Amino acid sequence: MKNSTQVEQLRVLEKQLQDSYPSRSLWAGLADVIPDAMFVMDEDRRIIYWSGRAEEMTGFTPGDVLGKNCCADERCNNCAKGCPLFQEGEMDNLEGIFATKDGRVIPVLKNGLLFRNRRGRILGAVETIRDISIEEQTSQALAREQVRFDSQKRLLESVIGAVSEGAVAIDRELQIISFSRQAAEITGVAVEDAIGAKCCDILKNPLCEEQCPMQHLADHRTRQPGLPTRISGAGGDSIPVTESVVPIFMEGKLSGGIIILRDMRAEEKLALEQMRSGQLDEMIGRSSAMQNIFYLIDRLAEIDTPVCLVGEAGTGRDIVARTLHRKSVRSEGQLRSIDCGLLPDHLLESEFFGHLKGALPGAVRDKVGQLELAHRGTLYVAQVEKLPLALQKKLVQFLANGKFKKVGGKTSIESDVRMICAFSDDFESLVEEGSITRELYDAVCGIVIKIPPLRDRRLDIELLVVHFLKGQDVSGMGEIQTKKISAGALRALVRYPWPGNVRELRNVLDYAVSVCSGTTINLNDLPPEIISSLVPSDDSGEDDERTRILRALEETHWRRSEAAQALGMDRSTLWRKMKSFGLC
C-alpha cells in the first residue's frame, strides 16, 4: 500500500503530464542526456521545443523551426505519407530519411509518442531522431546499432519513457514514483516491485554512498552528467551502467529527479571478449569511439593501403599500428618503426635508407635502413612532420616506385613496404603550415584513423584500470598479485583530465601499486596531482579557502579523511577550519 504522501505526489505528476507540458527546463535537461535529436510539438503539430542536438544534426536552428508545422517543407519522407505519430499515437524505431538544411539527405531512426489528457484529447507530442548514416555504411555497424536498439527499446510511453535508456523517477524522499519498462529490463526488477521502494534498494551501487544523485540535485539544482558505475541486479548480477540525473521542478521547487540508466553490458562484453582473445593487443575500450576504431582495424585487415593515425601523445598510436600490422596480410613480415622526433636530421636519411661505409662521418660499416628491413612488412613512422623537406621528397619518390638508394650508394634497392604514419595534430593544417609537403600528404594519407584522447573516452577508464592492475609484480621479485581499487580512487581517476592520456594513466597506476601497502588502492595512494585536481586552486582569501574546503568536502562526499588529503592538511586542521567557517 502506498502512503497518502506518495499517492498525492503521483497525482501531481499525473496532472502535470495530462493537463500541461512539463517545464521547458525539464525538456532541456532530458535533451542533455538523450543521445539523439529531440523536438516537441503542440496539438497543432507546431514545433515548440528544438534541442541542441537537433540543430547539430539537421543544421536548422530554433529560429528556423519554432512555431512552424513539423511537416513544413516535407523535410522527412514520412511526412509525405502522412505523419505516423499523429495517426497511430506512437513511433517505434521507424526508418526514414531526413533532408538537412545544407541539402544532405541522411538515413534516420525515429521514435515518438503523443500526449493526451484524461479525456483523450491530444496535447502534443515528443519525437527523437537518430542519424544512422555511419551505421548504414556497413552491415556489421548496422547490426551493432540494431543490438543496441533491441537492448534499449526506444518506445516513449511517458515523459519518463521519452528517454531511450532506462528511466526512474524519484521524489525528495528517494522513493521511486515511476519505473520505465527499460529500467525493468536492465535491473530485472518488476515495475510493481519498484514503485514505492527506495531507489538505493533497487539501484544499489557505489554512487549511493559516494555521490547520491538526489544530494547532487539538492546541492546544485542542475543535472548530473553520466557517471560509470555498477548496479546490483535482481539476481545479484553486477550490471555496468552509466547513471545521469535530471531534476524535476514543480512550481519552482525541486520535487524529485529522473535517473537515466544506460545499459553498458553489450559494450563491456565485447570489450572483455576482445581483451581475452588478444585480437587487439592492448587496445581496450567499450566507448563508441574505440569500437569504431576496432571496426576499422578489422576492415583494413585485407586492404593493403597506407594508414594515418591522428592523436595526441600517449593515446596508443603505436599500439594501433602494431595491431594493424598483426592483423594484415603482411603479418609474416617485420614491423619496423622510426620516430622522426628522436633523431637529428643528418641521421634520419640513414635510418630510412641505410648507408655505405664511409658515406657519413663515423660510418665505419654499411648499414641496412628500415625500409629495407621492412620489406614485405610494415614501417611505422611517428612525428612525420619532423622530417626535413628534402627527405620528404626522397620518401615520396620511394612510395611512387618502390625503389631507393642507400646514402653513398648508386645501386637501386627494391622494397615492398606498407606505411603507417602518426601525427599529433591535424595533418591538413601541417600541410598549410609547410611542415609536410602536399606530395607526401597525398602519398601516405590513404585511410585516416583518429584516436580520441582519454578525457573523451572516460567510459573506458575502468576497463583500462582493471587491465593495468591485473597480474602486477608488486614486490619486484616476481610475486604476481592483482590489486583492487576503491570507488573513491576510481572516481578521482575518471574525473582527472589526463593530459598524458593512456600512458599517463599507466604511470599513475604503477605509482599507486608501488606505494599501496594493502590489497586495495585508495585515494591517498594516488599521485598528488590526481588528488589536488579534485579541488580548485589555492588562494589567500578567507572566502576562497572556505570555497575550496566546501568543494573538497562535496567532491569526497564529506569524508573528512579524503577531503583533508585532497587539501593537503591533516584531519584536525580541516576540522578546525570547518568549525571556523561554519561548515559543521
C-alpha positions in Angstrom: 0.0 0.0 0.0 1.3 3.5 -0.8 1.0 6.1 1.9 -1.0 9.3 1.3 2.0 11.4 0.7 3.2 9.3 -2.2 -0.3 9.0 -3.7 -0.5 12.8 -3.7 2.9 13.0 -5.4 1.7 10.5 -8.0 -1.4 12.6 -8.6 0.7 15.8 -9.0 2.9 14.1 -11.6 -0.1 12.6 -13.4 -1.8 16.1 -13.5 1.4 17.6 -14.9 1.6 15.0 -17.7 -2.2 15.1 -18.5 -3.1 18.8 -18.3 0.0 20.5 -19.5 3.5 20.1 -20.7 6.4 19.7 -18.3 8.6 22.8 -18.0 11.0 23.7 -20.7 13.9 23.2 -18.3 12.8 19.6 -18.0 12.8 19.1 -21.7 16.2 20.8 -21.9 17.5 18.6 -19.1 16.2 15.4 -20.8 17.7 16.5 -24.1 21.1 16.9 -22.5 21.2 13.1 -21.6 19.4 11.7 -24.7 22.0 10.9 -27.4 19.5 11.7 -30.2 18.0 14.9 -31.6 14.7 15.7 -29.9 11.8 18.1 -30.5 8.4 18.8 -29.0 5.1 19.7 -30.8 1.8 21.1 -29.7 -1.6 19.7 -30.6 -1.5 21.5 -34.0 1.9 19.9 -34.8 3.7 23.2 -34.3 7.3 22.8 -33.0 7.6 24.4 -29.5 11.0 22.9 -28.5 14.0 22.2 -30.6 17.1 20.6 -28.9 20.7 21.5 -29.4 21.4 18.0 -30.9 18.6 18.5 -33.4 20.3 21.7 -34.5 23.7 20.0 -34.8 22.2 17.1 -36.8 20.0 19.0 -39.2 21.5 22.4 -39.4 18.1 24.0 -38.6 18.2 26.5 -35.8 15.4 27.0 -33.3 14.6 30.2 -35.2 14.1 28.2 -38.4 11.6 25.8 -37.0 9.9 27.1 -33.8 6.2 27.9 -34.4 6.2 26.0 -37.7 4.4 22.8 -38.6 6.7 19.8 -38.1 5.9 18.6 -41.7 6.6 22.0 -43.3 8.7 21.6 -46.4 8.5 17.8 -46.0 11.9 17.5 -44.5 11.2 13.9 -43.7 10.0 11.3 -46.2 7.4 10.1 -43.6 5.7 13.5 -43.7 4.6 12.9 -47.3 2.9 9.7 -46.4 1.0 11.3 -43.5 2.6 11.6 -40.1 2.5 8.1 -38.4 3.0 9.6 -35.0 -0.3 11.6 -35.1 -2.1 8.8 -37.0 -1.1 5.9 -34.8 -0.2 7.6 -31.5 3.5 6.4 -31.4 6.5 5.6 -33.5 8.9 2.8 -32.6 12.3 2.8 -34.5 10.7 4.0 -37.7 13.2 4.1 -40.5 13.2 7.1 -42.8 15.3 9.8 -44.5 15.7 13.5 -43.5 16.7 16.5 -45.6 19.1 18.7 -43.7 19.5 22.5 -44.1 22.6 22.2 -46.3 20.8 19.8 -48.7 22.2 16.5 -47.4 19.8 13.5 -47.1 20.6 11.3 -44.2 19.0 8.0 -43.0 17.4 8.2 -39.6 15.5 6.2 -37.0 12.6 8.0 -35.4 10.7 7.4 -32.1 7.8 9.4 -30.8 4.8 9.5 -28.5 1.6 11.5 -28.3 0.5 13.2 -25.0 -3.3 13.1 -24.2 -5.3 14.5 -21.3 -7.8 12.4 -19.3 -10.5 12.8 -21.9 -8.2 11.5 -24.7 -7.6 15.0 -26.3 -4.2 15.3 -27.9 -2.0 17.9 -26.1 1.1 17.4 -28.3 3.9 15.0 -29.0 7.6 14.4 -28.5 9.9 12.9 -31.2 13.5 11.8 -31.3 15.6 11.3 -34.4 18.9 9.3 -34.7 21.3 9.8 -37.6 22.3 6.2 -38.7 24.2 7.2 -41.8 27.5 5.9 -40.4 26.0 2.6 -39.4 24.4 2.1 -42.8 27.9 2.2 -44.4 28.4 -1.4 -43.4 26.2 -4.3 -42.4 28.3 -5.0 -39.3 27.9 -1.5 -38.0 24.2 -1.6 -38.6 23.9 -4.9 -36.8 25.7 -3.4 -33.7 23.2 -0.5 -33.8 20.3 -2.9 -34.0 21.6 -4.8 -31.0 21.7 -1.5 -29.1 18.2 -0.7 -30.1 17.0 -4.2 -29.1 18.5 -3.9 -25.7 17.4 -0.3 -25.1 13.9 -0.2 -26.7 13.1 3.4 -27.7 9.3 3.4 -27.1 8.3 6.6 -25.4 5.4 5.7 -23.1 5.5 8.9 -21.0 7.9 11.7 -20.1 10.0 9.1 -18.4 9.7 6.8 -21.5 10.8 9.7 -23.6 14.3 8.7 -22.6 15.6 5.9 -24.7 17.6 4.3 -21.8 16.2 3.1 -18.5 14.5 5.9 -16.5 13.5 6.0 -12.9 11.6 8.9 -11.3 12.2 9.6 -7.6 10.8 12.0 -5.1 12.6 14.1 -2.5 12.5 11.2 0.0 14.2 9.0 -2.6 11.1 6.9 -3.2 10.5 5.6 -6.7 7.3 7.1 -8.2 7.8 5.8 -11.8 9.9 3.0 -13.2 10.1 2.6 -17.0 10.0 -0.7 -18.9 13.6 -0.2 -20.0 14.7 0.2 -16.4 12.9 -3.0 -15.5 14.7 -4.8 -18.4 18.1 -3.5 -17.2 17.7 -4.3 -13.5 15.5 -7.4 -13.7 13.1 -5.7 -11.2 9.4 -5.7 -12.0 7.7 -2.3 -12.2 5.2 -3.1 -9.5 8.0 -4.1 -7.1 10.0 -1.0 -7.8 7.2 1.6 -7.3 7.2 2.9 -3.7 10.6 1.4 -2.9 13.7 3.4 -2.0 15.9 3.9 -5.1 19.0 2.8 -3.2 17.4 -0.6 -2.6 16.5 -1.1 -6.3 19.5 0.6 -7.9 22.2 -0.2 -5.3 25.6 0.9 -6.5 28.7 2.7 -5.1 27.3 6.2 -6.1 24.5 5.7 -3.5 27.1 6.3 -0.7 29.7 8.3 -2.5 27.7 10.6 -4.8 23.9 10.3 -4.1 22.1 11.7 -7.2 19.4 13.4 -5.1 22.1 15.0 -2.9 23.6 16.4 -6.1 20.3 17.8 -7.2 19.7 19.3 -3.8 23.1 20.9 -3.7 23.4 22.1 -7.3 19.9 22.1 -8.8 21.3 21.0 -12.1 21.6 17.8 -14.0 24.3 15.3 -13.2 26.1 14.0 -16.3 26.5 10.3 -16.9 28.9 8.6 -14.5 30.0 5.0 -14.9 29.0 2.7 -12.1 27.7 -0.8 -11.4 24.2 -1.6 -10.0 23.2 -4.8 -8.3 20.5 -6.5 -10.4 17.6 -8.6 -9.0 19.6 -11.8 -9.5 22.7 -10.4 -7.7 24.5 -9.7 -11.0 26.8 -6.7 -11.2 25.5 -4.6 -14.1 27.6 -1.9 -15.8 25.7 1.3 -16.5 26.2 5.0 -16.8 23.9 7.0 -14.5 22.7 10.5 -15.2 20.2 12.6 -13.2 17.8 15.3 -14.4 15.9 17.5 -11.8 12.1 17.8 -11.8 10.8 21.2 -10.7 7.2 21.9 -9.8 6.2 25.5 -9.2 9.8 26.4 -9.0 10.6 23.9 -6.3 12.7 20.8 -6.6 10.3 17.9 -6.3 12.4 15.0 -7.4 14.6 13.7 -10.2 14.8 11.3 -13.1 17.6 8.9 -13.0 18.7 7.8 -16.5 20.4 4.4 -16.8 22.3 3.4 -19.9 23.0 -0.3 -20.1 26.7 -0.9 -20.9 26.6 -4.8 -20.8 26.9 -5.3 -24.5 29.8 -2.8 -24.8 31.6 -4.3 -21.9 31.1 -7.9 -23.1 32.5 -7.0 -26.5 35.5 -5.2 -24.8 36.2 -8.1 -22.5 36.0 -10.7 -25.3 38.5 -8.6 -27.3 40.8 -8.4 -24.3 40.6 -12.2 -23.6 41.1 -13.1 -27.3 44.1 -10.8 -27.6 42.9 -9.9 -31.1 43.5 -6.2 -30.4 46.7 -6.4 -28.3 46.4 -3.8 -25.5 43.7 -1.9 -27.3 40.8 -1.7 -24.7 37.6 0.2 -24.8 33.8 0.0 -24.7 33.2 3.6 -25.8 31.7 4.1 -29.2 34.8 5.9 -30.4 37.0 2.9 -29.6 34.5 0.4 -31.1 34.6 2.4 -34.3 38.4 2.1 -34.4 38.2 -1.7 -33.7 35.8 -2.0 -36.6 38.1 0.0 -38.9 41.0 -2.3 -38.0 39.0 -5.4 -38.9 38.0 -3.8 -42.3 41.7 -2.9 -43.0 43.0 -6.4 -42.4 42.6 -7.3 -46.1 43.3 -3.8 -47.5 46.9 -3.0 -48.2 46.8 0.8 -48.2 48.7 3.5 -46.3 47.2 4.5 -42.9 47.4 7.8 -41.0 46.9 7.7 -37.2 46.0 11.1 -35.7 46.0 11.5 -32.0 47.7 13.2 -29.0 50.9 11.7 -27.5 50.1 8.8 -25.2 46.8 7.8 -26.8 48.3 4.5 -28.1 49.1 5.2 -31.7 51.9 2.7 -31.6 49.6 0.0 -30.3 47.1 0.7 -33.1 50.0 0.4 -35.7 51.1 -2.9 -34.1 47.6 -4.2 -34.2 47.1 -3.1 -37.9 50.3 -4.9 -38.8 49.5 -8.1 -36.9 46.0 -8.4 -38.5 47.2 -7.5 -42.0 48.3 -9.7 -44.9 51.8 -8.5 -44.1 51.9 -10.1 -40.7 54.6 -12.5 -41.7 56.9 -9.6 -42.4 58.6 -7.3 -40.0 57.1 -4.3 -38.3 59.8 -1.6 -38.1 59.4 1.9 -36.6 61.0 5.3 -36.8 60.3 8.2 -34.5 61.4 11.3 -36.5 61.4 13.5 -33.5 64.1 11.4 -31.7 66.8 11.6 -34.3 68.8 14.6 -35.7 68.2 15.5 -39.3 71.6 14.1 -40.6 70.8 10.6 -39.2 67.2 10.4 -40.4 68.1 9.7 -44.0 70.4 6.9 -43.0 67.7 5.5 -40.7 65.3 5.3 -43.6 67.5 4.3 -46.5 70.7 2.9 -44.9 74.3 4.0 -45.9 77.5 2.6 -47.2 80.8 2.5 -45.2 82.4 6.0 -45.3 79.3 7.8 -46.7 78.8 9.7 -43.4 81.1 10.8 -40.6 81.6 7.9 -38.3 80.1 5.4 -40.8 82.7 2.6 -40.2 80.5 -0.1 -41.8 77.5 -0.5 -44.1 74.1 0.0 -42.5 70.7 -1.5 -43.6 67.9 1.0 -43.4 64.5 0.5 -42.0 62.8 0.5 -45.5 64.9 -2.5 -46.5 64.3 -4.3 -43.2 60.6 -3.8 -43.6 60.4 -5.4 -47.0 57.0 -7.2 -47.3 56.2 -5.8 -43.9 55.2 -2.5 -42.3 57.0 0.7 -41.5 55.5 2.8 -38.7 56.7 6.4 -38.8 55.9 8.7 -35.9 56.1 12.5 -36.0 56.3 12.7 -39.7 56.1 16.5 -39.6 59.7 16.5 -38.2 61.1 15.1 -41.4 63.3 17.6 -43.4 61.6 18.7 -46.6 64.4 17.2 -48.8 64.0 13.9 -47.1 60.2 14.1 -47.6 60.8 14.4 -51.3 63.0 11.2 -51.3 60.4 9.4 -49.4 57.7 10.4 -51.9 59.9 9.0 -54.7 60.2 5.7 -52.9 56.5 5.5 -52.3 55.9 6.1 -56.0 58.2 3.4 -57.5 59.2 1.2 -54.5 62.9 1.9 -55.1 65.6 3.7 -53.2 69.4 4.1 -52.9 71.4 4.0 -49.8 73.3 7.1 -48.7 76.5 7.0 -50.7 75.2 4.2 -53.0 74.4 4.0 -56.7 72.5 0.8 -56.9 68.7 0.9 -56.6 67.1 -1.4 -54.0 63.5 -2.5 -54.2 61.3 -2.8 -51.1 57.6 -3.6 -50.7 56.5 -1.7 -47.6 53.2 -0.6 -46.2 53.5 2.8 -44.5 51.6 3.7 -41.3 52.2 7.3 -40.2 51.3 9.0 -37.0 50.6 12.7 -36.4 49.8 14.5 -33.2 47.9 17.3 -34.9 45.6 17.9 -37.8 47.8 16.9 -40.8 45.9 19.2 -43.2 47.0 22.2 -41.1 50.6 20.8 -41.2 50.4 21.0 -45.0 49.2 24.5 -44.8 52.0 25.5 -42.5 54.5 23.9 -44.8 55.7 21.2 -42.3 54.6 18.5 -44.7 54.6 18.7 -48.5 51.4 18.1 -50.3 53.0 15.2 -52.2 53.9 13.4 -49.0 50.4 14.0 -47.6 48.8 12.5 -50.8 51.2 9.5 -50.7 50.7 8.5 -47.0 47.2 9.6 -46.2 45.1 6.7 -47.6 42.9 5.8 -44.6 42.7 8.1 -41.6 42.1 6.8 -38.0 41.5 9.4 -35.4 42.4 8.2 -31.9 40.5 10.1 -29.1 42.2 11.4 -26.0 41.4 9.6 -22.8 39.4 12.6 -21.5 36.9 12.0 -24.3 36.5 8.3 -23.6 36.0 8.2 -19.8 33.8 5.1 -20.1 37.0 3.2 -20.9 38.9 4.2 -17.8 37.5 1.5 -15.5 38.4 -1.3 -18.1 41.9 0.2 -18.5 42.4 0.3 -14.8 41.4 -3.4 -14.4 43.7 -4.3 -17.3 46.7 -2.5 -16.0 46.3 -3.7 -12.4 45.9 -7.4 -13.5 48.9 -9.5 -12.6 51.2 -6.8 -11.3 54.6 -7.7 -9.8 54.0 -5.9 -6.5 57.2 -7.0 -4.8 59.7 -6.5 -7.6 60.8 -10.2 -7.1 58.3 -11.9 -9.3 55.4 -12.0 -6.8 52.3 -11.6 -9.0 49.3 -10.1 -7.4 46.2 -8.3 -8.7 45.4 -5.1 -6.7 41.9 -3.7 -6.5 40.9 0.0 -6.5 38.5 1.7 -4.2 35.4 3.5 -5.6 36.8 6.9 -4.4 40.1 6.4 -6.1 38.4 5.2 -9.3 36.2 8.3 -9.2 39.2 10.5 -9.0 40.8 8.8 -12.0 37.6 9.2 -14.0 37.4 12.9 -13.3 41.1 13.7 -13.9 41.7 15.4 -17.4 44.6 13.1 -18.4 46.8 15.4 -20.4 49.2 12.4 -20.9 46.4 10.1 -21.9 46.6 6.3 -21.5 50.4 6.4 -21.0 49.9 8.8 -18.0 47.2 6.5 -16.6 49.5 3.5 -16.7 52.3 5.5 -15.0 49.8 6.7 -12.3 48.8 3.1 -11.6 52.4 1.9 -11.4 53.0 4.6 -8.8 49.9 3.6 -6.9 50.8 -0.1 -6.9 54.3 0.9 -5.6 53.0 3.0 -2.6 49.9 0.9 -1.7 50.7 -1.2 1.3 47.4 -3.2 1.2 45.4 -5.0 -1.5 43.2 -2.1 -2.4 44.4 1.2 -3.9 42.8 4.1 -2.1 42.7 7.9 -2.8 45.8 8.6 -0.7 47.8 6.1 -2.8 47.4 8.2 -6.0 49.9 10.8 -7.0 49.4 14.4 -5.6 48.4 15.8 -8.9 45.4 13.4 -9.1 44.2 14.3 -5.6 44.8 18.0 -6.0 42.7 18.0 -9.2 39.6 17.3 -7.1 39.6 20.8 -5.6 40.1 24.3 -7.1 43.5 26.1 -6.9 44.6 27.7 -3.6 44.0 31.4 -2.9 44.9 33.6 0.0 41.4 35.0 0.8 39.3 33.6 3.5 36.2 33.3 1.3 38.2 31.4 -1.3 39.6 29.0 1.4 36.1 28.3 2.6 35.1 27.6 -1.0 38.0 25.2 -1.5 37.1 23.4 1.7 33.5 23.1 0.8 34.3 21.9 -2.7 36.7 19.3 -1.4 34.0 18.1 1.1 31.4 17.9 -1.7 33.8 16.1 -4.1 34.7 13.5 -1.4 31.1 13.4 -0.1 32.0 14.8 3.3 34.6 12.2 4.1 37.0 14.3 6.1 40.0 12.0 5.7 39.8 12.1 1.9 39.0 15.9 1.9 42.0 16.6 4.1 44.2 14.6 1.7 42.9 16.5 -1.3 43.5 19.8 0.5 47.0 18.8 1.8 46.2 19.2 5.5 45.6 16.8 8.4 42.2 15.9 9.8 42.4 18.1 12.9 43.3 21.2 10.9 40.4 20.6 8.5 38.0 20.1 11.4 39.2 23.3 13.0 38.7 25.3 9.7 35.3 23.7 9.2 34.2 25.0 12.6 35.6 28.4 11.9 33.8 28.6 8.6 30.5 27.2 9.9 30.7 24.0 7.9 29.9 21.6 10.7 
